[in-house]
Amino acid sequence: MTAGDPPVRSRIGDETRQKILETARQLFGTTGFDATSVREIAEAVGLTDAALYYHFKSKREILSAIWDLPVEGGVRRLRSEGPFVPSQLDAITDSAVAFSVANDHILRLMCREILGGDQTALALRQQNRAVLRRTLYESFLTVFDADEADIRTEAILALLTGVNMKTQMAAGPDFPRIAAQPAYRERIRSWARALAGLEEQQAG
Amino acid sequence: MPKSGARASQAQTSRDTRRRILESARSLFAENGYSATSVREIARRLGLSDPAVYYHFSSKRDLYAALLEDPEYGSPPLEQQPLTHDSMVAQVLHFFGWWTARPEFGQMLLREQLAGEETSVAFMSSSDGPWHDQITLPLRKLIGSPGDDVSAMVFDMLAGVLWDALLSYGDHFSDSVHQEYFQRRLRAMVELAIPAPPGGAA
């Protein structure tokens, strides 16, 4: 390939690019980055290798572009004026579960790449977690002192990582279906409530 | 070769060999991953023949499974102490300490789990194995029927702590998790997760 001017992208070109990224994100997430070939991605999109190389010079470049894709749905910021109540906690844990479901493929890929030393993937994961941490921490501060708010935040963050990742790894491609069941959400809600201790606070 | 009549020492040698095989396998799996390690390599590293390894373990998977059920997990502090909230917390922290002492192994296991390797995935269970015996059963005794649910919750929370630490700290894992700050937070989280026994006697 010649290193000339970057091609002027048409709308169709953009759509193809988008399709390549979505497909690659899925394939990398299920098969792993190393085990997926450019040819497989091209075939899944319905392109020739050459056509795919027109959009991305290498598999690495596809991965870099994937990290720039928007992740679907963040943690809802449910800060209201009064003290933190259990129903607000439920809304936060529900949205964390919804986030894991919507981003199943990219979250798997992210973890694998972080273990392989990818700093961009690590930064992205830390960024996602920081939003969730801040939401929980600020909410807990309306009820507890800083130390206690910190511990309860960390405990719930760890719980969400543990339950979601464990289920993701055990269920494989079934994860979105399993995590969408009310029983799954209820279990996380009840454990998070136990760690939050908001009921005790109100009773005492 | 041991002389006849020295059966006890022969059994001891056999146990030693088994332990050496496990150690060698653990470090090779950690270095190269489960799939990329062969029984031959494990044997070579110890100067053993392949059949010598197969005498102790019928297959690579069998060896891997034995590694995941490592009895040295144990030496439970609970056995010497009365069962209280404090000793229960200590037991859980002791268990978790096994993992923080072996980051390479934890990373390898997580990699295999993310790839969906069956033995590794099946290992993430709180309902059997050493976690069940050493954490769930005493918890049941301590707080009654909610013990099972609490045990499952603590297991998942600690899995989350371990995975977050493995992913976030990378090569600095050992330094980070042994810092006083990390340990203090960890203890506080476990204390929070395990409810006080009914009656508040603890």
Interface residues (C-beta under 8 A of the other chain):
Chain A: G32 R108 C111 R112 I114 L115 G117 L122 R125 Q126 R129 D150 I151 R152 E154 A155 L157 A158 L159 L160 T161 G162 V163 M165 K166 M169 A170 G172 W191 A194 L195 G197
Chain B: Q107 L110 R111 Q113 L114 A115 G116 V121 M124 M153 F155 D156 M157 L158 A159 G160 V161 W163 D164 L166 L167 S168 G170 R185 A188 M189 L192 A193 P195
